Amino acid sequence: MSSEVPETVQIIGAIERRQRLLEAIRAAGGQWDWQRARETYDVRPEPRVPRRDLQELCRGGYLTRVETGLYELPGWSASQAGAAE
């Protein structure tokens, strides 16, 4: 039974971690790769964690894949960045 508790905690941690990442992406906008995403974590994880989180947010429909390893919010475009300046 003790092995179930860490898995549950780990799942909740992943959900909260991805939610925080999504909030950071919504606040900052733009295109995101694993390196930019990694900067939003409290503790800098290994590169696979931010990559996986970006992929999961994309699978969930929260992000759109621009190219391999690069994501953005649906409907966001580089032209919006220029208009905001």
PyMOL Python script that loads the backbone (N, CA, C, O; Angstrom):
from pymol import cmd

cmd.read_pdbstr("""\
ATOM      1  N   MET A   1       0.807  -1.214   0.000  1.00  0.00           N
ATOM      2  CA  MET A   1       0.000   0.000   0.000  1.00  0.00           C
ATOM      3  C   MET A   1       0.843   1.268   0.000  1.00  0.00           C
ATOM      4  O   MET A   1       0.459   2.276  -0.593  1.00  0.00           O
ATOM      5  N   SER A   2       1.973   1.215   0.656  1.00  0.00           N
ATOM      6  CA  SER A   2       2.789   2.422   0.732  1.00  0.00           C
ATOM      7  C   SER A   2       3.265   2.881  -0.644  1.00  0.00           C
ATOM      8  O   SER A   2       3.550   4.064  -0.833  1.00  0.00           O
ATOM      9  N   SER A   3       3.353   1.965  -1.603  1.00  0.00           N
ATOM     10  CA  SER A   3       3.776   2.370  -2.947  1.00  0.00           C
ATOM     11  C   SER A   3       2.700   3.175  -3.664  1.00  0.00           C
ATOM     12  O   SER A   3       3.014   3.894  -4.613  1.00  0.00           O
ATOM     13  N   GLU A   4       1.445   3.078  -3.243  1.00  0.00           N
ATOM     14  CA  GLU A   4       0.369   3.842  -3.875  1.00  0.00           C
ATOM     15  C   GLU A   4       0.428   5.318  -3.502  1.00  0.00           C
ATOM     16  O   GLU A   4       0.108   6.169  -4.331  1.00  0.00           O
ATOM     17  N   VAL A   5       0.821   5.634  -2.301  1.00  0.00           N
ATOM     18  CA  VAL A   5       0.846   7.024  -1.845  1.00  0.00           C
ATOM     19  C   VAL A   5       1.816   7.871  -2.659  1.00  0.00           C
ATOM     20  O   VAL A   5       1.419   8.934  -3.136  1.00  0.00           O
ATOM     21  N   PRO A   6       3.079   7.451  -2.844  1.00  0.00           N
ATOM     22  CA  PRO A   6       3.968   8.289  -3.656  1.00  0.00           C
ATOM     23  C   PRO A   6       3.468   8.492  -5.081  1.00  0.00           C
ATOM     24  O   PRO A   6       3.624   9.580  -5.636  1.00  0.00           O
ATOM     25  N   GLU A   7       2.866   7.458  -5.689  1.00  0.00           N
ATOM     26  CA  GLU A   7       2.345   7.616  -7.046  1.00  0.00           C
ATOM     27  C   GLU A   7       1.238   8.656  -7.068  1.00  0.00           C
ATOM     28  O   GLU A   7       1.188   9.480  -7.981  1.00  0.00           O
ATOM     29  N   THR A   8       0.351   8.636  -6.086  1.00  0.00           N
ATOM     30  CA  THR A   8      -0.738   9.605  -6.016  1.00  0.00           C
ATOM     31  C   THR A   8      -0.171  11.004  -5.842  1.00  0.00           C
ATOM     32  O   THR A   8      -0.602  11.939  -6.516  1.00  0.00           O
ATOM     33  N   VAL A   9       0.784  11.150  -4.950  1.00  0.00           N
ATOM     34  CA  VAL A   9       1.414  12.449  -4.730  1.00  0.00           C
ATOM     35  C   VAL A   9       2.103  12.913  -6.002  1.00  0.00           C
ATOM     36  O   VAL A   9       2.030  14.091  -6.350  1.00  0.00           O
ATOM     37  N   GLN A  10       2.760  12.016  -6.690  1.00  0.00           N
ATOM     38  CA  GLN A  10       3.465  12.353  -7.923  1.00  0.00           C
ATOM     39  C   GLN A  10       2.478  12.819  -8.995  1.00  0.00           C
ATOM     40  O   GLN A  10       2.771  13.769  -9.721  1.00  0.00           O
ATOM     41  N   ILE A  11       1.334  12.181  -9.109  1.00  0.00           N
ATOM     42  CA  ILE A  11       0.321  12.577 -10.094  1.00  0.00           C
ATOM     43  C   ILE A  11      -0.214  13.961  -9.769  1.00  0.00           C
ATOM     44  O   ILE A  11      -0.330  14.806 -10.657  1.00  0.00           O
ATOM     45  N   ILE A  12      -0.539  14.200  -8.509  1.00  0.00           N
ATOM     46  CA  ILE A  12      -1.033  15.516  -8.114  1.00  0.00           C
ATOM     47  C   ILE A  12       0.045  16.559  -8.370  1.00  0.00           C
ATOM     48  O   ILE A  12      -0.266  17.657  -8.832  1.00  0.00           O
ATOM     49  N   GLY A  13       1.289  16.247  -8.086  1.00  0.00           N
ATOM     50  CA  GLY A  13       2.385  17.165  -8.336  1.00  0.00           C
ATOM     51  C   GLY A  13       2.500  17.528  -9.805  1.00  0.00           C
ATOM     52  O   GLY A  13       2.733  18.687 -10.148  1.00  0.00           O
ATOM     53  N   ALA A  14       2.338  16.539 -10.670  1.00  0.00           N
ATOM     54  CA  ALA A  14       2.425  16.793 -12.112  1.00  0.00           C
ATOM     55  C   ALA A  14       1.291  17.693 -12.573  1.00  0.00           C
ATOM     56  O   ALA A  14       1.502  18.583 -13.397  1.00  0.00           O
ATOM     57  N   ILE A  15       0.104  17.474 -12.057  1.00  0.00           N
ATOM     58  CA  ILE A  15      -1.045  18.303 -12.436  1.00  0.00           C
ATOM     59  C   ILE A  15      -0.819  19.743 -11.999  1.00  0.00           C
ATOM     60  O   ILE A  15      -1.020  20.674 -12.778  1.00  0.00           O
ATOM     61  N   GLU A  16      -0.404  19.921 -10.759  1.00  0.00           N
ATOM     62  CA  GLU A  16      -0.147  21.272 -10.253  1.00  0.00           C
ATOM     63  C   GLU A  16       1.005  21.934 -11.004  1.00  0.00           C
ATOM     64  O   GLU A  16       0.943  23.123 -11.316  1.00  0.00           O
ATOM     65  N   ARG A  17       2.037  21.182 -11.288  1.00  0.00           N
ATOM     66  CA  ARG A  17       3.201  21.705 -12.006  1.00  0.00           C
ATOM     67  C   ARG A  17       2.782  22.183 -13.399  1.00  0.00           C
ATOM     68  O   ARG A  17       3.184  23.261 -13.837  1.00  0.00           O
ATOM     69  N   ARG A  18       1.984  21.388 -14.081  1.00  0.00           N
ATOM     70  CA  ARG A  18       1.530  21.769 -15.429  1.00  0.00           C
ATOM     71  C   ARG A  18       0.587  22.959 -15.379  1.00  0.00           C
ATOM     72  O   ARG A  18       0.602  23.802 -16.276  1.00  0.00           O
ATOM     73  N   GLN A  19      -0.230  23.035 -14.345  1.00  0.00           N
ATOM     74  CA  GLN A  19      -1.129  24.174 -14.196  1.00  0.00           C
ATOM     75  C   GLN A  19      -0.325  25.462 -14.013  1.00  0.00           C
ATOM     76  O   GLN A  19      -0.652  26.489 -14.608  1.00  0.00           O
ATOM     77  N   ARG A  20       0.717  25.410 -13.197  1.00  0.00           N
ATOM     78  CA  ARG A  20       1.570  26.588 -13.000  1.00  0.00           C
ATOM     79  C   ARG A  20       2.277  26.979 -14.286  1.00  0.00           C
ATOM     80  O   ARG A  20       2.397  28.163 -14.600  1.00  0.00           O
ATOM     81  N   LEU A  21       2.738  25.993 -15.021  1.00  0.00           N
ATOM     82  CA  LEU A  21       3.393  26.277 -16.305  1.00  0.00           C
ATOM     83  C   LEU A  21       2.406  26.933 -17.260  1.00  0.00           C
ATOM     84  O   LEU A  21       2.745  27.915 -17.919  1.00  0.00           O
ATOM     85  N   LEU A  22       1.197  26.407 -17.343  1.00  0.00           N
ATOM     86  CA  LEU A  22       0.188  26.981 -18.226  1.00  0.00           C
ATOM     87  C   LEU A  22      -0.139  28.419 -17.822  1.00  0.00           C
ATOM     88  O   LEU A  22      -0.318  29.276 -18.687  1.00  0.00           O
ATOM     89  N   GLU A  23      -0.218  28.689 -16.531  1.00  0.00           N
ATOM     90  CA  GLU A  23      -0.470  30.057 -16.066  1.00  0.00           C
ATOM     91  C   GLU A  23       0.665  30.993 -16.487  1.00  0.00           C
ATOM     92  O   GLU A  23       0.422  32.130 -16.891  1.00  0.00           O
ATOM     93  N   ALA A  24       1.899  30.509 -16.390  1.00  0.00           N
ATOM     94  CA  ALA A  24       3.050  31.320 -16.808  1.00  0.00           C
ATOM     95  C   ALA A  24       3.002  31.588 -18.312  1.00  0.00           C
ATOM     96  O   ALA A  24       3.308  32.692 -18.761  1.00  0.00           O
ATOM     97  N   ILE A  25       2.621  30.579 -19.082  1.00  0.00           N
ATOM     98  CA  ILE A  25       2.533  30.736 -20.536  1.00  0.00           C
ATOM     99  C   ILE A  25       1.439  31.734 -20.889  1.00  0.00           C
ATOM    100  O   ILE A  25       1.625  32.578 -21.765  1.00  0.00           O
ATOM    101  N   ARG A  26       0.303  31.640 -20.211  1.00  0.00           N
ATOM    102  CA  ARG A  26      -0.797  32.583 -20.472  1.00  0.00           C
ATOM    103  C   ARG A  26      -0.397  34.007 -20.108  1.00  0.00           C
ATOM    104  O   ARG A  26      -0.763  34.952 -20.808  1.00  0.00           O
ATOM    105  N   ALA A  27       0.347  34.169 -19.025  1.00  0.00           N
ATOM    106  CA  ALA A  27       0.751  35.502 -18.583  1.00  0.00           C
ATOM    107  C   ALA A  27       1.783  36.122 -19.522  1.00  0.00           C
ATOM    108  O   ALA A  27       1.714  37.313 -19.826  1.00  0.00           O
ATOM    109  N   ALA A  28       2.732  35.320 -19.978  1.00  0.00           N
ATOM    110  CA  ALA A  28       3.824  35.849 -20.794  1.00  0.00           C
ATOM    111  C   ALA A  28       3.560  35.787 -22.296  1.00  0.00           C
ATOM    112  O   ALA A  28       4.086  36.600 -23.055  1.00  0.00           O
ATOM    113  N   GLY A  29       2.739  34.816 -22.726  1.00  0.00           N
ATOM    114  CA  GLY A  29       2.486  34.645 -24.151  1.00  0.00           C
ATOM    115  C   GLY A  29       3.735  34.174 -24.879  1.00  0.00           C
ATOM    116  O   GLY A  29       4.734  33.808 -24.260  1.00  0.00           O
ATOM    117  N   GLY A  30       3.660  34.189 -26.176  1.00  0.00           N
ATOM    118  CA  GLY A  30       4.815  33.826 -26.983  1.00  0.00           C
ATOM    119  C   GLY A  30       4.969  32.343 -27.211  1.00  0.00           C
ATOM    120  O   GLY A  30       4.097  31.545 -26.867  1.00  0.00           O
ATOM    121  N   GLN A  31       6.079  31.994 -27.789  1.00  0.00           N
ATOM    122  CA  GLN A  31       6.380  30.598 -28.078  1.00  0.00           C
ATOM    123  C   GLN A  31       7.274  30.041 -26.985  1.00  0.00           C
ATOM    124  O   GLN A  31       8.149  30.729 -26.458  1.00  0.00           O
ATOM    125  N   TRP A  32       7.034  28.780 -26.656  1.00  0.00           N
ATOM    126  CA  TRP A  32       7.712  28.150 -25.525  1.00  0.00           C
ATOM    127  C   TRP A  32       8.379  26.861 -25.942  1.00  0.00           C
ATOM    128  O   TRP A  32       7.780  26.014 -26.605  1.00  0.00           O
ATOM    129  N   ASP A  33       9.640  26.726 -25.541  1.00  0.00           N
ATOM    130  CA  ASP A  33      10.348  25.458 -25.684  1.00  0.00           C
ATOM    131  C   ASP A  33      10.695  24.985 -24.277  1.00  0.00           C
ATOM    132  O   ASP A  33      10.360  25.649 -23.296  1.00  0.00           O
ATOM    133  N   TRP A  34      11.366  23.840 -24.178  1.00  0.00           N
ATOM    134  CA  TRP A  34      11.638  23.288 -22.854  1.00  0.00           C
ATOM    135  C   TRP A  34      12.556  24.194 -22.043  1.00  0.00           C
ATOM    136  O   TRP A  34      12.462  24.224 -20.816  1.00  0.00           O
ATOM    137  N   GLN A  35      13.435  24.926 -22.701  1.00  0.00           N
ATOM    138  CA  GLN A  35      14.357  25.790 -21.965  1.00  0.00           C
ATOM    139  C   GLN A  35      13.626  26.965 -21.330  1.00  0.00           C
ATOM    140  O   GLN A  35      13.891  27.319 -20.181  1.00  0.00           O
ATOM    141  N   ARG A  36      12.716  27.561 -22.069  1.00  0.00           N
ATOM    142  CA  ARG A  36      11.943  28.668 -21.506  1.00  0.00           C
ATOM    143  C   ARG A  36      11.020  28.151 -20.413  1.00  0.00           C
ATOM    144  O   ARG A  36      10.877  28.787 -19.369  1.00  0.00           O
ATOM    145  N   ALA A  37      10.404  27.018 -20.641  1.00  0.00           N
ATOM    146  CA  ALA A  37       9.509  26.437 -19.643  1.00  0.00           C
ATOM    147  C   ALA A  37      10.267  26.096 -18.371  1.00  0.00           C
ATOM    148  O   ALA A  37       9.750  26.289 -17.270  1.00  0.00           O
ATOM    149  N   ARG A  38      11.466  25.601 -18.508  1.00  0.00           N
ATOM    150  CA  ARG A  38      12.262  25.170 -17.350  1.00  0.00           C
ATOM    151  C   ARG A  38      12.504  26.317 -16.375  1.00  0.00           C
ATOM    152  O   ARG A  38      12.633  26.093 -15.172  1.00  0.00           O
ATOM    153  N   GLU A  39      12.566  27.532 -16.884  1.00  0.00           N
ATOM    154  CA  GLU A  39      12.801  28.698 -16.030  1.00  0.00           C
ATOM    155  C   GLU A  39      11.625  28.995 -15.100  1.00  0.00           C
ATOM    156  O   GLU A  39      11.793  29.727 -14.125  1.00  0.00           O
ATOM    157  N   THR A  40      10.452  28.453 -15.374  1.00  0.00           N
ATOM    158  CA  THR A  40       9.278  28.739 -14.551  1.00  0.00           C
ATOM    159  C   THR A  40       9.146  27.810 -13.349  1.00  0.00           C
ATOM    160  O   THR A  40       8.317  28.056 -12.474  1.00  0.00           O
ATOM    161  N   TYR A  41       9.940  26.758 -13.290  1.00  0.00           N
ATOM    162  CA  TYR A  41       9.850  25.795 -12.201  1.00  0.00           C
ATOM    163  C   TYR A  41      10.596  26.313 -10.974  1.00  0.00           C
ATOM    164  O   TYR A  41      11.609  27.001 -11.101  1.00  0.00           O
ATOM    165  N   ASP A  42      10.086  25.974  -9.773  1.00  0.00           N
ATOM    166  CA  ASP A  42      10.755  26.370  -8.527  1.00  0.00           C
ATOM    167  C   ASP A  42      12.137  25.722  -8.439  1.00  0.00           C
ATOM    168  O   ASP A  42      13.125  26.373  -8.100  1.00  0.00           O
ATOM    169  N   VAL A  43      12.183  24.447  -8.746  1.00  0.00           N
ATOM    170  CA  VAL A  43      13.438  23.704  -8.775  1.00  0.00           C
ATOM    171  C   VAL A  43      13.673  23.317 -10.224  1.00  0.00           C
ATOM    172  O   VAL A  43      12.793  22.737 -10.860  1.00  0.00           O
ATOM    173  N   ARG A  44      14.841  23.628 -10.752  1.00  0.00           N
ATOM    174  CA  ARG A  44      15.111  23.342 -12.166  1.00  0.00           C
ATOM    175  C   ARG A  44      15.179  21.834 -12.391  1.00  0.00           C
ATOM    176  O   ARG A  44      16.127  21.177 -11.960  1.00  0.00           O
ATOM    177  N   PRO A  45      14.180  21.296 -13.062  1.00  0.00           N
ATOM    178  CA  PRO A  45      14.162  19.846 -13.317  1.00  0.00           C
ATOM    179  C   PRO A  45      15.052  19.475 -14.498  1.00  0.00           C
ATOM    180  O   PRO A  45      15.542  20.338 -15.226  1.00  0.00           O
ATOM    181  N   GLU A  46      15.243  18.191 -14.664  1.00  0.00           N
ATOM    182  CA  GLU A  46      15.957  17.722 -15.842  1.00  0.00           C
ATOM    183  C   GLU A  46      15.125  18.077 -17.072  1.00  0.00           C
ATOM    184  O   GLU A  46      13.914  18.260 -16.946  1.00  0.00           O
ATOM    185  N   PRO A  47      15.728  18.181 -18.253  1.00  0.00           N
ATOM    186  CA  PRO A  47      15.035  18.648 -19.454  1.00  0.00           C
ATOM    187  C   PRO A  47      13.796  17.831 -19.834  1.00  0.00           C
ATOM    188  O   PRO A  47      12.879  18.373 -20.451  1.00  0.00           O
ATOM    189  N   ARG A  48      13.749  16.562 -19.485  1.00  0.00           N
ATOM    190  CA  ARG A  48      12.594  15.745 -19.874  1.00  0.00           C
ATOM    191  C   ARG A  48      11.302  16.201 -19.218  1.00  0.00           C
ATOM    192  O   ARG A  48      10.229  16.061 -19.806  1.00  0.00           O
ATOM    193  N   VAL A  49      11.385  16.749 -18.001  1.00  0.00           N
ATOM    194  CA  VAL A  49      10.168  17.159 -17.290  1.00  0.00           C
ATOM    195  C   VAL A  49       9.460  18.302 -18.021  1.00  0.00           C
ATOM    196  O   VAL A  49       8.273  18.165 -18.316  1.00  0.00           O
ATOM    197  N   PRO A  50      10.123  19.423 -18.328  1.00  0.00           N
ATOM    198  CA  PRO A  50       9.420  20.482 -19.064  1.00  0.00           C
ATOM    199  C   PRO A  50       8.968  20.039 -20.455  1.00  0.00           C
ATOM    200  O   PRO A  50       7.899  20.435 -20.918  1.00  0.00           O
ATOM    201  N   ARG A  51       9.779  19.221 -21.116  1.00  0.00           N
ATOM    202  CA  ARG A  51       9.364  18.718 -22.441  1.00  0.00           C
ATOM    203  C   ARG A  51       8.069  17.927 -22.317  1.00  0.00           C
ATOM    204  O   ARG A  51       7.129  18.123 -23.088  1.00  0.00           O
ATOM    205  N   ARG A  52       8.036  17.046 -21.353  1.00  0.00           N
ATOM    206  CA  ARG A  52       6.852  16.210 -21.142  1.00  0.00           C
ATOM    207  C   ARG A  52       5.646  17.070 -20.762  1.00  0.00           C
ATOM    208  O   ARG A  52       4.535  16.827 -21.235  1.00  0.00           O
ATOM    209  N   ASP A  53       5.862  18.074 -19.909  1.00  0.00           N
ATOM    210  CA  ASP A  53       4.762  18.943 -19.511  1.00  0.00           C
ATOM    211  C   ASP A  53       4.205  19.711 -20.704  1.00  0.00           C
ATOM    212  O   ASP A  53       2.989  19.826 -20.850  1.00  0.00           O
ATOM    213  N   LEU A  54       5.078  20.235 -21.556  1.00  0.00           N
ATOM    214  CA  LEU A  54       4.612  20.930 -22.758  1.00  0.00           C
ATOM    215  C   LEU A  54       3.835  19.987 -23.670  1.00  0.00           C
ATOM    216  O   LEU A  54       2.800  20.367 -24.218  1.00  0.00           O
ATOM    217  N   GLN A  55       4.321  18.774 -23.835  1.00  0.00           N
ATOM    218  CA  GLN A  55       3.627  17.782 -24.665  1.00  0.00           C
ATOM    219  C   GLN A  55       2.255  17.449 -24.094  1.00  0.00           C
ATOM    220  O   GLN A  55       1.280  17.337 -24.837  1.00  0.00           O
ATOM    221  N   GLU A  56       2.180  17.292 -22.785  1.00  0.00           N
ATOM    222  CA  GLU A  56       0.897  16.967 -22.154  1.00  0.00           C
ATOM    223  C   GLU A  56      -0.088  18.128 -22.265  1.00  0.00           C
ATOM    224  O   GLU A  56      -1.278  17.904 -22.485  1.00  0.00           O
ATOM    225  N   LEU A  57       0.383  19.348 -22.117  1.00  0.00           N
ATOM    226  CA  LEU A  57      -0.497  20.503 -22.292  1.00  0.00           C
ATOM    227  C   LEU A  57      -0.987  20.599 -23.733  1.00  0.00           C
ATOM    228  O   LEU A  57      -2.119  21.014 -23.980  1.00  0.00           O
ATOM    229  N   CYS A  58      -0.148  20.220 -24.671  1.00  0.00           N
ATOM    230  CA  CYS A  58      -0.550  20.192 -26.076  1.00  0.00           C
ATOM    231  C   CYS A  58      -1.594  19.102 -26.306  1.00  0.00           C
ATOM    232  O   CYS A  58      -2.608  19.338 -26.961  1.00  0.00           O
ATOM    233  N   ARG A  59      -1.347  17.922 -25.772  1.00  0.00           N
ATOM    234  CA  ARG A  59      -2.318  16.823 -25.916  1.00  0.00           C
ATOM    235  C   ARG A  59      -3.672  17.187 -25.316  1.00  0.00           C
ATOM    236  O   ARG A  59      -4.719  16.767 -25.810  1.00  0.00           O
ATOM    237  N   GLY A  60      -3.633  17.975 -24.241  1.00  0.00           N
ATOM    238  CA  GLY A  60      -4.867  18.397 -23.588  1.00  0.00           C
ATOM    239  C   GLY A  60      -5.578  19.532 -24.313  1.00  0.00           C
ATOM    240  O   GLY A  60      -6.681  19.920 -23.928  1.00  0.00           O
ATOM    241  N   GLY A  61      -4.956  20.064 -25.358  1.00  0.00           N
ATOM    242  CA  GLY A  61      -5.579  21.133 -26.130  1.00  0.00           C
ATOM    243  C   GLY A  61      -5.289  22.532 -25.607  1.00  0.00           C
ATOM    244  O   GLY A  61      -5.853  23.507 -26.106  1.00  0.00           O
ATOM    245  N   TYR A  62      -4.418  22.644 -24.609  1.00  0.00           N
ATOM    246  CA  TYR A  62      -4.102  23.951 -24.042  1.00  0.00           C
ATOM    247  C   TYR A  62      -3.039  24.691 -24.849  1.00  0.00           C
ATOM    248  O   TYR A  62      -2.972  25.919 -24.815  1.00  0.00           O
ATOM    249  N   LEU A  63      -2.213  23.947 -25.571  1.00  0.00           N
ATOM    250  CA  LEU A  63      -1.155  24.533 -26.389  1.00  0.00           C
ATOM    251  C   LEU A  63      -1.235  23.969 -27.803  1.00  0.00           C
ATOM    252  O   LEU A  63      -1.806  22.903 -28.031  1.00  0.00           O
ATOM    253  N   THR A  64      -0.660  24.694 -28.737  1.00  0.00           N
ATOM    254  CA  THR A  64      -0.542  24.256 -30.119  1.00  0.00           C
ATOM    255  C   THR A  64       0.930  24.054 -30.429  1.00  0.00           C
ATOM    256  O   THR A  64       1.768  24.872 -30.050  1.00  0.00           O
ATOM    257  N   ARG A  65       1.242  22.979 -31.109  1.00  0.00           N
ATOM    258  CA  ARG A  65       2.631  22.715 -31.498  1.00  0.00           C
ATOM    259  C   ARG A  65       2.948  23.512 -32.759  1.00  0.00           C
ATOM    260  O   ARG A  65       2.272  23.363 -33.777  1.00  0.00           O
ATOM    261  N   VAL A  66       3.966  24.349 -32.693  1.00  0.00           N
ATOM    262  CA  VAL A  66       4.395  25.171 -33.822  1.00  0.00           C
ATOM    263  C   VAL A  66       5.350  24.370 -34.693  1.00  0.00           C
ATOM    264  O   VAL A  66       5.221  24.332 -35.916  1.00  0.00           O
ATOM    265  N   GLU A  67       6.305  23.737 -34.039  1.00  0.00           N
ATOM    266  CA  GLU A  67       7.261  22.846 -34.688  1.00  0.00           C
ATOM    267  C   GLU A  67       7.771  21.922 -33.592  1.00  0.00           C
ATOM    268  O   GLU A  67       7.367  22.044 -32.435  1.00  0.00           O
ATOM    269  N   THR A  68       8.642  21.015 -33.945  1.00  0.00           N
ATOM    270  CA  THR A  68       9.137  20.069 -32.958  1.00  0.00           C
ATOM    271  C   THR A  68       9.734  20.809 -31.766  1.00  0.00           C
ATOM    272  O   THR A  68      10.690  21.571 -31.909  1.00  0.00           O
ATOM    273  N   GLY A  69       9.156  20.573 -30.588  1.00  0.00           N
ATOM    274  CA  GLY A  69       9.666  21.158 -29.359  1.00  0.00           C
ATOM    275  C   GLY A  69       9.293  22.602 -29.106  1.00  0.00           C
ATOM    276  O   GLY A  69       9.787  23.194 -28.146  1.00  0.00           O
ATOM    277  N   LEU A  70       8.437  23.196 -29.928  1.00  0.00           N
ATOM    278  CA  LEU A  70       8.048  24.590 -29.775  1.00  0.00           C
ATOM    279  C   LEU A  70       6.527  24.691 -29.752  1.00  0.00           C
ATOM    280  O   LEU A  70       5.845  24.184 -30.644  1.00  0.00           O
ATOM    281  N   TYR A  71       6.007  25.353 -28.719  1.00  0.00           N
ATOM    282  CA  TYR A  71       4.561  25.412 -28.493  1.00  0.00           C
ATOM    283  C   TYR A  71       4.122  26.841 -28.234  1.00  0.00           C
ATOM    284  O   TYR A  71       4.927  27.694 -27.860  1.00  0.00           O
ATOM    285  N   GLU A  72       2.829  27.095 -28.438  1.00  0.00           N
ATOM    286  CA  GLU A  72       2.232  28.386 -28.131  1.00  0.00           C
ATOM    287  C   GLU A  72       0.762  28.180 -27.796  1.00  0.00           C
ATOM    288  O   GLU A  72       0.210  27.104 -28.024  1.00  0.00           O
ATOM    289  N   LEU A  73       0.142  29.204 -27.261  1.00  0.00           N
ATOM    290  CA  LEU A  73      -1.290  29.138 -26.964  1.00  0.00           C
ATOM    291  C   LEU A  73      -2.069  29.091 -28.279  1.00  0.00           C
ATOM    292  O   LEU A  73      -1.667  29.733 -29.250  1.00  0.00           O
ATOM    293  N   PRO A  74      -3.167  28.348 -28.329  1.00  0.00           N
ATOM    294  CA  PRO A  74      -3.965  28.330 -29.557  1.00  0.00           C
ATOM    295  C   PRO A  74      -4.424  29.748 -29.911  1.00  0.00           C
ATOM    296  O   PRO A  74      -4.908  30.487 -29.055  1.00  0.00           O
ATOM    297  N   GLY A  75      -4.267  30.105 -31.157  1.00  0.00           N
ATOM    298  CA  GLY A  75      -4.692  31.424 -31.614  1.00  0.00           C
ATOM    299  C   GLY A  75      -3.647  32.510 -31.457  1.00  0.00           C
ATOM    300  O   GLY A  75      -3.813  33.607 -31.991  1.00  0.00           O
ATOM    301  N   TRP A  76      -2.566  32.225 -30.731  1.00  0.00           N
ATOM    302  CA  TRP A  76      -1.488  33.198 -30.590  1.00  0.00           C
ATOM    303  C   TRP A  76      -0.610  33.133 -31.823  1.00  0.00           C
ATOM    304  O   TRP A  76      -0.372  32.052 -32.361  1.00  0.00           O
ATOM    305  N   SER A  77      -0.138  34.255 -32.266  1.00  0.00           N
ATOM    306  CA  SER A  77       0.772  34.245 -33.407  1.00  0.00           C
ATOM    307  C   SER A  77       1.882  35.250 -33.176  1.00  0.00           C
ATOM    308  O   SER A  77       1.736  36.175 -32.378  1.00  0.00           O
ATOM    309  N   ALA A  78       2.972  35.072 -33.863  1.00  0.00           N
ATOM    310  CA  ALA A  78       4.121  35.969 -33.737  1.00  0.00           C
ATOM    311  C   ALA A  78       3.727  37.403 -34.093  1.00  0.00           C
ATOM    312  O   ALA A  78       4.320  38.348 -33.573  1.00  0.00           O
ATOM    313  N   SER A  79       2.744  37.578 -34.962  1.00  0.00           N
ATOM    314  CA  SER A  79       2.316  38.936 -35.333  1.00  0.00           C
ATOM    315  C   SER A  79       1.682  39.663 -34.152  1.00  0.00           C
ATOM    316  O   SER A  79       1.724  40.891 -34.083  1.00  0.00           O
ATOM    317  N   GLN A  80       1.097  38.912 -33.227  1.00  0.00           N
ATOM    318  CA  GLN A  80       0.528  39.539 -32.026  1.00  0.00           C
ATOM    319  C   GLN A  80       1.621  40.136 -31.166  1.00  0.00           C
ATOM    320  O   GLN A  80       1.410  41.174 -30.538  1.00  0.00           O
ATOM    321  N   ALA A  81       2.770  39.512 -31.122  1.00  0.00           N
ATOM    322  CA  ALA A  81       3.872  40.021 -30.320  1.00  0.00           C
ATOM    323  C   ALA A  81       4.321  41.384 -30.842  1.00  0.00           C
ATOM    324  O   ALA A  81       4.614  42.290 -30.062  1.00  0.00           O
ATOM    325  N   GLY A  82       4.372  41.521 -32.171  1.00  0.00           N
ATOM    326  CA  GLY A  82       4.766  42.786 -32.768  1.00  0.00           C
ATOM    327  C   GLY A  82       3.723  43.870 -32.547  1.00  0.00           C
ATOM    328  O   GLY A  82       4.070  45.037 -32.370  1.00  0.00           O
ATOM    329  N   ALA A  83       2.458  43.497 -32.555  1.00  0.00           N
ATOM    330  CA  ALA A  83       1.378  44.458 -32.347  1.00  0.00           C
ATOM    331  C   ALA A  83       1.336  44.963 -30.915  1.00  0.00           C
ATOM    332  O   ALA A  83       0.908  46.089 -30.664  1.00  0.00           O
ATOM    333  N   ALA A  84       1.777  44.138 -29.977  1.00  0.00           N
ATOM    334  CA  ALA A  84       1.741  44.517 -28.574  1.00  0.00           C
ATOM    335  C   ALA A  84       2.846  45.511 -28.215  1.00  0.00           C
ATOM    336  O   ALA A  84       2.742  46.211 -27.208  1.00  0.00           O
ATOM    337  N   GLU A  85       3.893  45.578 -29.021  1.00  0.00           N
ATOM    338  CA  GLU A  85       5.025  46.466 -28.715  1.00  0.00           C
ATOM    339  C   GLU A  85       4.778  47.874 -29.080  1.00  0.00           C
ATOM    340  O   GLU A  85       5.643  48.726 -28.878  1.00  0.00           O
TER     341      GLU A  85
END
""", "prot")
cmd.dss("prot")
cmd.show_as("cartoon", "prot")
cmd.util.cbc("prot")
cmd.orient("prot")
